[in-house]
Each structure stands twice: as structure tokens, then as C-alpha cells.
Amino acid sequence: MSNTVREVGSVDAEAQGNGDLRKNVVKEAINEAVVENAALTDEHDHSAHGETPHGGRLALLSLAALGIVYGDIGTSVLYSLRECFHGPHAIPATPVNIYGVLSLVFWSLIIVVTIKYVVFILQADNRGEGGILALTALATPIKRLSKIERWWLVVLGVFGAALLYGDGIITPAISVLGAVEGLNIAKNFFDFEPYIVPITIAILVGLFLIQRHGTALVGKLFGPVMLIWFATLTVLGISQIMRNPAVLAAANPLYALDFFRANGWTGFFVLGTVFLVVTGGEALYADMGHFGRRPIRLAWFAFVLPALLINYAGQGALLLANPEAAENPFYFMAPSWALYPLVGLATLAAIIASQALISGAFSITMQAVQLGFLPRLRILHTSQTEYGQIYIPAVNWLLMASCILVVLGFRTSSNLAAAYGIAVTSTMAITTIIFYIVALERWKWSHLTAGALAGFFFIIDLAFLVANAVKIPHGGWFPLVVAALIFTVMTTWKLGRRLIAERISEHCHSLEEVLQEIKAKRPARVPGTAIFLSSDTEGAPAALIANLDHNSVLHEQVIILTIETKHVPHVSEAERMMVKPLENGIHVMTLTYGFMEEPNVQQTLAAAKVEGLNLNPQEVTFFVNRATAVASKLPGMAQWRDKMFAFMSHNAATATDYFSLPPGRVIEIGSRVEF
């Protein structure tokens, strides 16, 4: 079975040679997403520039990571502890409960974020890249798993990616709402209550409107702003701890046990709220490709972890002295004169946290498109130097509309907190399962070692997941519904492409047959170079056959071009192009990209030099077959999925746009395909 996803026009060639597709088409469609030979991770750390950072560069990358990676988890202090003592599932702010919750917060940050993600998960890099799709590609073992195991593995990875979209909707809403709600503390000066939602929506609209301009300039401020933010968290926490140093004893895990004994099942379900302190931890892994392991780890241990622990302890100290401060312990830590500046700083931090999630949604979408789980979308690069800075208009506007609807529907961060967490903890549990496969198959750990570590993490994940389940009727259903819808879209597109490819393959001619026909009929040759996009190096492009049938001519130089996307993030320039000469001036060319790279054909050809071939994109003619999918009653998918696929296919970006072909040099030949 092919180890790549091949794209051309509206189809791919993944269905080639797959005779049992109709029998078990759903499993096989998902199964194709895993690569058999994903590269083993290097022994050295990968950074944004491909080498291990040191000295000043390490410091700069760590500062940048502070802004991009830790915005989400850094703004959790706005609402996490408050929800434990003032939310819909709140418990009384008694000393036993305060010490118990602080102990749970401390050990959650240590076990889930520090040990699981920072120490272990960051080791599982796919050629320097992280994230659940990269981990899924890496998890395919060297020796083949059974079909059932492969199917479940990829289902988990794709559903985990779908869950992240729900997180991407809720995080901007809850972060900005939580920051702006600080204005409610100043009720003696002005009643901001009626204006909280409008102000939040205005900030979110502004945030999404600037996405098309890119984040290069704003990004330079992210690190310094978050440095000030974490310094502020530390100062606020210390100011309260100095008044009640005994609160530091909450690091003792016995306080957590006492808490569970005193509260029983109520205490267990408080875990669903405590989990809010680690939301954003998955960003450590997802953003690894931008910075590398060392800067992310340095930023965590040097700034983020100490600041979070100190601030949560400070909030606990405040609650011990004044339980009524549970209404908003974060803002009540600040003196009255500092309230407005703190709200402003918190809003900036929330915007940064939101920006990180929005950028993450863009990255996940590009990976899903490249892996064949979403239709081609218009992807714009907003920086000439930083590859990772992309903008996808369709995703941007859908996220903006979703965030606004979420704010209007839930109205407060407390209500949103009831919906927050179920998606993140589900993703973390899925990550643990796939990590186990990586440790076992890639790192050659023993079953005992891999099972013991992954089992320990999974028990923690499962406890948080069950505790968050109580939120489902109160809003937790929202990210699950979003994930289910996106998962359905992803698998429908994957399956539909396979069916379309199969329908085309039933009527296509082999390249060998066409070469024999050219030799026999000797069509007229015209000057120039023609490039025919093909989904398979063994099959003849439909556009080539149509050109021969209707025009009876052939260019002096003919290139049959196949574009492949491997299940690794990046490929080297040495692997980028392969050219195989045939006969009669015909060549077969394969361009290969990683799933985090843009397939820019024009740029690749312009930089390439192949003796005897004219590859100047402005002088060659590209022939593209555009297959229009038409839903039918043929066996394959349910009719509603047929219609969904046809709609997505109709609205997908053209091959000209997606592969960056020069528009004035492209001839499209259309065809209709029933599926």
C-alpha cells in the first residue's frame, strides 16, 4: 500500500490496486493516513533553524517560546482557582479545601505538564515537529500492525486533531472573557457588567481581522509581554504568600488525600475544574517544531512553572485570609490602583493566548489538507522568512463566527469553564495512547517500561476525563459536537477521494499503453514544454489523453508530473525532485513535500536545473484535469455523505491555486465523475 498521499486536480491515487475497497472502505480510507516508514527521530534536538540552540540564540528562542507556547496555560490563572470555589461545581473555601485544591494544582502541573509533556512527550519528535498528527505518523511501527490496530490508531489521531478545533474555539473566548471580567471588580467606579460581552466580542473581532496581515510584527511583542505577565504573576503571588507562608505546605500530597477523604465524590469531580490549570499544556508539543525542545523546556522551568506555582499559592493564601475573595481571587490579589493596568495586561496576555490557538488551528488545517483529510484550501503565507506563519481565510472566518456565537451563548467565563476541559483532556488521553506505541515500536522500550509509564499517565488522564464528564450536560457537549462534525468531514473527504480515484482508475489507461500509441500514431510535435499533472506515475494523465484525442499534437518536451506528500513534516532538497526519462521526449517527474510544507510547484521548478529540460514556469504549459464529483447511487458512502463530499469538492481550491501554478500558463480540462 502506498506510503504517500498523492494529490492532483480533485483526486488522488490511493485507491490504486485496492480491490477490497468496497468491502471495507471506511477502515481502508482511514488506514491510508499512516505512513509505514516514518523517519526515526534524530538524537539531537531540532530547533526552528535545524540545529541545537546555545547561548544568546537559546535565550531569544526561549523568550519567543514564552510568548507563543505558554499564552494559554499562562492565562489559566484568571479563572482556574476561581471556578473551584465560585463556579457551578464550587466547594466552600475552607482551609481543608483550599490546601487540598492547591495540592492538586501543584501535582497536576508537575505530573501532567512537567513530567509527561516536558520530559517525555517532547522526546517524540517527528523530524523536529510535534503535534498529534505528527505523533500519529511517527507511531506507525517498523513492523506492520494488524489492520484493526492501525485503524484505531489513526482514528484516535484524527479525532484528537478534531478535538483541538473545539479547543481553538473555546480558548479565545474564555481567555478574553476572563480578562475583561476583571472590570467587574471596579463596580464602585463604574458598572461594566452590561459591557463585558460587547467588549469581548470587539476584541475578538479585531483579533481575527488582523490575521490576514500576519503576526510577524505583533509576534515580536509576544515574548516581552508574556515575560512581563509571568513576572506580574510572580509578584502578585509573593505579595500574598508573604502574609501567609504556611500556604506553601500545600505541596505535600497528603493534603490532596485529606481533601478527597473530606469531600468524597464531590472532591473527585472538582478534578474537572482543577484540570483547567493544565489546559494549554498540549501546546508544548504542538509548537515544538517552531522552537525545539531546549527553548521550550528552558522557558518552562525558568519562568512559567515558578510563576504559575507562586501565583496559585498566592491566590490560596488570599482565600485563607478572605474566603469572600473567591469571586475572583486573581484580581483581588492586586491593590486597587493596579486593577486597570492589570486588566489591560491580562487582556494582552489573553489575546496572545488566543493568537497561539488560532495559529495552531491554521497549522493543523494545513497538515490535514496535506495528509488528505480536508479539501484543498486557500493558504496564504504572511511572512517571506518564517514558513510557519500562514493564514487560511476559510478557517479564520469560521473560527471568528464560532467564537462570537460561543461568547453570546455562554456569556461568562464561568459558564465557558463548564464546557472547557473535556476536549483537552480527551486529546491528552489520546496522546498518551499513541505515545505508548512510539515508545514501544520506535524507541524499543520493553512492554513493561512503556506500559508502566504510559499506564501511569493514562490513569491520570482517565481520572481527569471522568471528572470532566460531569460538564457534558452543562456545555461540555459543545467541543465534542464540534469534534464529531470535523471528524465526519475529515473521514468523508478521505473516503470520497478514494472512491473518486477508484472510479477514474476503472477507465484510465496505463502510461505504457499511451507510449505505445504515441509511437504507433506519431502525432505532430509542437515546440515547447508541456507539463501534465498526474496522480500516478504508472497511469496516463487524463489531460494528456484528452489532448491527444482532440488536438492530435504533442509538445517537443512532455513532463508527467506527480506531486506526493509524505507522512513526515519536511523533506530535504535532495529528496524534493526525481526525474525519470522515458522515450520520445517524455519524462516522468515526482515532486515530494512533507505534510507541513506548501507544495509550491512554481517555486520548486524555478529553482531546479535538469539538463536538457526547460523548467521555467513562465515558459512551459501546464495541463490539469479537473474532475467534478457528482453524487450517485453507486455503492460506497451514504447519500448524505456523497452530497457533503460533492459540496466540499466544488468549493475546494483549484489545483492551480493549491500547487501555486502560474495562472496564465495553465489549461484545465474538465470531467464529471459519479461516485
N, C-alpha and C positions, 0 to 999 in steps of 0.2 A: 504493500500500500504506500502511496506517495507520502513523503515526509514534508511536503511543502503545500502551501495554499497558492493556487495559480489563478490570477485574475486577468480577464480581458473582456472588453465590452460588458455584457451583463451576465457572463457565465464563467465557470472555471472548469478544470478538467479532473476534478477529484473523483468523478464517477467512473472514470476510465477503468475498465476491467473489473468492475464491482458488480458481478452478476446477481448477487443476492440482495441488491438494494431494496427492491420492493418487499422482500420478506421481512427485513429488519432495518428499515431505512432510518428510523429515528436514532437508534443506537449507533449505526454506522456514520450518520451525519455528525453526531457529536464526537464520535470516536476519532474522526479525522483531525480534530483540533490539536491532538497531542503529537509531538514530534518524537520519532524513535531515537534519534541521535543528537539530542540537545547537548551542547558542549558542556564539559565539566567546568566548574568554576575554577578560576585561577587561584593560586595560593596567595597571591598578593592582592592588596586592597585596590579597588578600582575607584577612581575619583572622576569628577566631571571632566578632567583633562587626560584621563587614561593612565595616570601614574600616582604613586603614593605621595600625598602631600606632606610637606615638612615646613617648619619654621613659620615665616610670615604668611606663606600661602595657606598653610593649615589653619592659621588664625583667621584669615579672611574667609575661607570656606566655612569654618565653624560659625563665624558671625552671620554669613548668608544662610546657613542651615538653621540658625536660631530664628531667623525671620520666616523662612519658607516652611520648615518642617514642624515647628513647635507652636505655631499660632493656635491650633485647635486645642491641644491639651493645655496650653498656657492660659486660655480664656475659660477653662472649665472651673476655675476658682470663682467665677462670677455667680455660679448657680449650684454647684455640686453639693456643698455642705448645707446651703440654704434649703435645698429640697429634702434633705434628710430630716430637718427639724421644722420645716414650714410648708412642705409640699403636700400633695394629695395623699401620700403614704407616709406622712411625717410621724415621728415619735417625739415624746416630750424631751425637752432639753435638760435632762437631769445629768448629774455628774457621771453616773454609770453609763448612760447612753452616749454622752459626749466623749468620754475616754474610749468607749468601745468603738464608736464610729471612726474616731481618729486613728485607732489601731488598725481598723480595716482599710482606711485610706492609705496609711503608711505601707502596709504589706501588699496592697493592690499595686501601688506604684513600684514597689521593689520586685514582686514576683512577676506580674503581668508585663510591665513595661521594661524594667531594667534587666531581669534575668531572661525572660522569654524573648523579647524583641531585641533589646540592645546587645545582649551577649550571644544568643543563639540564632534567632531568625535572620539577623543581619549577615550571618555567615553564608546563608543560602542565596548567593547572588548568581544570576544568570548572565554571565559575561558582564558583570558590573551593574546589572539592572535588577530592580526589585519590584514588588507588587504581586498580587495574587495570580495574574495571568502569566507573568514571568515565572513564578514559582510552579504553576501548573505545567508549563512547558518543561521546566527543569526536572519535574517529578517523574516524567516518563522514564522508567528504568532502562538500563542497558539490555537486560534480558526481558523479553516481552511479557507483559502481564496478560492475564486472561481477558477476554472481551468484556466480561461483566465488570472486572476491576477497572479496566480502562474507562469504561463508560461512566461508572460512578465517580472516578477521579476527575474527569473533565466536567461532568455535571456539577460537581462541587465547586470547581474553579470558576466556571462560567456563572453559576448562581452567586458565588461570593463577589464576583465583579459586579453583577447586577445589584447586589445589596449596597454597594458603595455609591450607586447613584442616589439611593434613598438618603444615605448619609450626606451626600453632596447637596441635597435639597434642604435638609433639616439644619445642618451646621451653620450656614449663613444666617438663617432665620433666628435660631436660638442664640447665637453669639451676639448678633447686633441687638436683638431684643433685650438680652441680659445686660448689655452695656447701657443701652438707653434707659432702661428701667431704673438706673441709679438716680435719675432725675426725680423719681418719686420720693426720694429721701428728703428733698428740699421743699416739701409741701408748705412749710411755714412762709416761704418766699413766694412761691407760685405753684399752682396746681397743674402739673404737667400730665396728669393721668389721661385726659382726653387726647393728648397729642403724641403719646408714646407710639402707637401703631402707625399714624401718618409719618412721623419722623423716621421710624424704622423702614417703612416702605420707600421713602425718599432716598435714604442711604443705600438701600439695596438696588433701587433703580439706577442710581448714579454709579454704583459699583459695576453693574452689568453693562452699562452704556460705555464705560471706558475700556472694556475688554478688547474691543476692536483696535484700540490704539496700542495694545501690548502692555506688558508690565515691566519693561526694561528700566524706565526711569523711576517708576514707583518702587520697583524691586530694590533699588539701591537704598531706599529708606527703610525697607523692611527690617533688616538686621539691626541697625541702630535703634529703631523704635522698639523692637522687641527686647533689646538689651535694656533700654530704659524701663520697659514694662516689668521684666523679671527683677530688675533692681528695686523697682517700686514694690513689687510683691514681697521682696525680702525685707525691706524697711518697714512696711506695714506689719508684717508678721512679727518681726523682732520687737516692735514697739509694744505689742500686746503680750508677747512671751515674757518680756522683762517684768511685767506686772504679775505674772503667774507662771514662773518657770516650771512648776510641778507638772504642767501640761505635757512636757517632753517625755514623761514616763509612759505616755500612750503608745510609744514604740514597742512596749512589751506586748507580745501576742496574747498574754493571759487576759488582758483587758478585752480583747475580741471574744475570747471564750466566755468570759463573765457576761458580756453583752448578749451572746446567744442564749446563755442559761437564763438570763433575766427576762428576755423577750420572746423566746421560743420561735414559732413560725413567723411572727411579726418581724423579729430581728433578721430572720433569713431573707425575707422579701425586701428588707432595707438594702440588701446587697444590690438590688436592681438600681437603687439610687446611688449607692457608693460607686457603682461602675462608671458613673459619669466622670469620675476623676481620671479615668484612663482612656476615655474616648479621644481619639487623635493619636493614640499610640501606634495604630497601624500605619500612620503616615511616615513613621520612621523608616519602614521597609519600602513603602511605595516610592519615596523620594530618594532612595539610596543612589540611583543612577545619576542624579544631579550633583551629588557631593562626595560620595564614597563613605565607607564605614567610619573612618577615623574622625572626620569633622563632625559627623552626627553623634558619635559617642562622646567626643570631647565636649560638644555643646550640652549634651545631656548631663554628664557628670559635673561639669564645671559651673553651669548656670541653671539649667532648667530644673533638675531634680532637687537641688538645695532650695531653690526659690519656692517651688511648689510645697515641699515638706514644711518649710518655715511658715509659709502663708497659711496653710491649712492648720498648723499648730496655733498660729496667731488667732485665726477665727475661732478655734476651740477654746483658747484662753479667754477671748471676749465673751463667748457664750457661758463659760463657767462663772464669769463675773456678772453677766447681764443676759439671762436667757431670753428676754424680750427682743434682743438683737437678732434673733433667728429670722426675723422678717427679711433681712438682707445683711448677714454678718460681714460680707466683704466690704461693702460701702460704709458700714458703721464703724469699721476699724479706723477710717480716716477722720481727721479733725474736720470740722465744718468748713473751714476756709479752703480746704483742699478738695472738697466734693466735686465742684465743677471741673477743675483740671483733671481729676481722676476719672470722671465720666468721659471727658474728651479723650484721655489716653486709652481708656478701656474700649471706647468706640473704634479708635485707630487699630488697637490690637484685634478687635473683633473683625474689622474689615480685612486685616491681614490673614486672620484665620479663615475667613470666607474665601479670600483670593486663592489660598492654597488648595481648598477643596474644589473650587471652580477649575483651576488649572489641572488638578488631578482628574476631574471629570473629562476634560479635553484629552488628556493623555490616555486614559482608559478607553475612550471612544476611538482614538487613532489605533490603539493596539487591537481593539475588537474588529475594526474595519480591516486591518491588515491580516488578521487571523481568519477573516471570512465570516464573522458573526454579525456584522452590521453592513448595510449597503454603503457604497462609496459616498462620502460626504465632502463638502467643500471645506478644505483645511487650509488656513492661511497662516504663514509664518510671520510673526510680528518682529522678529529680530534677524538681522543678517549674520550675527555671530553666534547666537545661542539657539541651538536646534530645538531645545525643549519648549521654547516659548511659541506656542501655537494658539490659534483662535479658530473655533468651529462655530459659525453663526447659528446653525440649527440647534446645537446643544446649548449655546448661550441663552437664546431666547426661551427655550423650553425650561431651562433652569430658573430664569428670571420669573416667568409666569408661575412656575410651581412654588417658588419661594414666596411670592406675593400672596398666592392663594393659601399657603400654609400660615403665614402671619395673620391674614384675615380670618382664617378658620380657627386657629388656636389662641391668638391674641396676646398671650403672655408666655414668658419663658417657662413658667411653672407648668403650664398646660403642654408645652412642647417637650418638656423633660419627660412627660409621661409617654411620649412617642419615641424619645431618643434612647438609644442603647440597644434595642432589640436587633437592629441591623448590624451594628458594630460588633456586638458580642457573637452574633452568628458568623460574621466574617472571620473573627478571631478563632472560633472553634474550627472552621473550615481550614484556616491557615495551619492550625496545629496538626490536623489530619494529613494534609499534603506535606508538611514538614517531616512527618514521620516517614513518608515514602522516600523523601530526599535523603534523610539520614540513613535509611536502610539501604537504598539502592545506589545512591551516588557516593556517600561517604563511607559505605561499607561498615556501618556500625552493626553490632550484634542485635538480634531481636530483643534481647534483654535490656541493653543500654538504650536503644532507640525507643522501645516500648515503655520503659520506666520513665524516661524524661517526657516523652510526648503524652504518656498516660497521666503524669502529674499535671502537666499544663492543661490537658483536656478536662480533668476533674474540676480545675479552677474555672475553665471556660464554661463547662456544663452548669456549675453552680450559679455563675452569673447569668447564663442563658435562662435557666429555670426561674431565677429570681426576677428576671426581666419579663418573663411570660405573663406576669400579672398585669403588665402595662398594655397588653394587646387590646383588651376591650376599651382602654382609655386613650387610645391614639397609637399604640404600638403596631396596630394593623396597617398604618399608613406606609411605613417603609417596606413592609412585607408585600403589600399590594403593588407598590412601585417596582420592587424587585421581581415579583411574579410577572408583571407586564413586560418588563425589559427582558427577562429570561425568555418569555414566549416569543418576543420579537427576534431575539438573537437566534434561537433554535429554528424558528420558522424561516429566517433568511438563510441560515446554513443549509437546511434541508431543501428549501426551494432552489437554491443554486445547484445543489447536487442533482435534483430532478431535471432542471433545465439542461444541465450538462449531459445527462443521460439521454434526453430526447434528441439533442443535437448529435451526440455520438452515434445514434442509431442510423443517421443519414449522412454522416460525414465520410469523406474519402481519406485514405491514408496518403501520406506525403509521397510515398514510393509510387503509388498509382498515378498521382498527378505528375511526378517527374517523368514517368514513362510516357504519359500523354503529351507532355511538352516535347519530349524527344521525337515522338512519332509525328505530331502535327506541325512542329516548328513554327510557332506563332511569330508574327512580326515583332521585332525588338525596337524599342524606342529609347532615346538617350535618357540618362538619369538613373537615380536610385529610388526604388520603392521599398518601403518597409511595411510588411503585413503583420499586424498583431495577431498572435495565436495563443490559444490556451494549452497547447500540447505540441511538443517538438516532433511527435510521431504523426500527428494529423495535419491535414492541409487546411489552412485558414479559409473560412467561408468567403472572405473578401477576395482572396486570390482566385478561387474557383469562379466567383461571380465576374471578376474582371476578365478572366479568360473566356468565359461563356459569352459575355455581352460585347466585349471590345476586341477580343482575339489578338491582344497585344501583351507584350511583356517588357518590362524595363531591362536595360542592359545589366543592371545590378539589382538583385532581389534579395531582401533580407527578411526571413521569417523570424519575428521577434516574440519570445516568450518572457513574461515577467513573473518571477517567482518570489514569494515571501516566505522566508524560512522562520522556524519557530525559535529563533534566537533574536535578541534585541538588535544587534548590529552585525554586519558582515564586513570583513576587511576589503580594501580596494582591490586586492589581488583576487578576491572571490567575486567581485562585482559583475564582471563580464566574461562570457565564454562564447567564442565564435567557432563554428564548425563549417568549413566549406564543403559544398556538395558538388554539383556539376551544372553546366550551362549558366554560370554566373550567379548561382543561387547559394545563399549562405543561411545557416541556422544560428541565431544569436540568442543567448539567455542572459538576462539581467537579473541579478539576485539582490534582494534587500532584506534587512531584518524587520521584525514586526514593530519596531519603534522608529523606523526610517521612512521618509517620504519617497515614494517611487518616482523621482523626477527624471524622466527619460531624456528630456531635452538637455538638462544639465549633464547627465552622465555621458550622453553621446558627444556633446560638445567637448568634453574633456578627454575623450578616448581617441586613440590613434591605432588603427588597424591597417596594415599595409595593403594597398590595393582597393580599399573601400572608402567611399565618400560618406562620412557620417555627420556632416554638417547639418544640423536640424533645420536650418533655413534654406537648404538646397534639396533635401530629399522630400518625397511624398509619402505620407502615412495613410495606410488603408485600414479602416477599423470596421468590423462587423458589429452592428448594434442590434441585439436580439431583444424583441419586445415580448415580455411574458404575458400569456393570455390564459386565464384560469379556465379549466375544463373539468369534465367528469372522469378524466383518466385517473387510475389508481395512484396513490402517493400520499397526499395530505387531505385533511378535511377541507371542505369548500371554504369555510371562513378563513382558514389559513392560506388557501390558494389566493383569495381576494386580498388578504393582508400582504402577501408576498408581491402580488401584481402591483399593488399601490406603492410599496417600497421601491420596487424595481423602476416604476415610472418616474419616481421622484429622486432616484439616485443620481449622483453626479455622473456626467458622461466620462468615458474613458479619456477623452481629450483633456478635460479638466483634471481628472484624478491623477493621470500619469504625466501631467504637465507637458503635453504635446503642443507644438506651435500651432495655434488655431488656423492660421492661413495656409497650412501645409497638410491638412487632414481631409480625407474623403471618407465619409461614413456610408456604409451600405447596410440598410435595414432588413430585418427579417422578423417574422412572427413565429413564436414557439408556444405550442399548447403544452400544458403540464398538468 
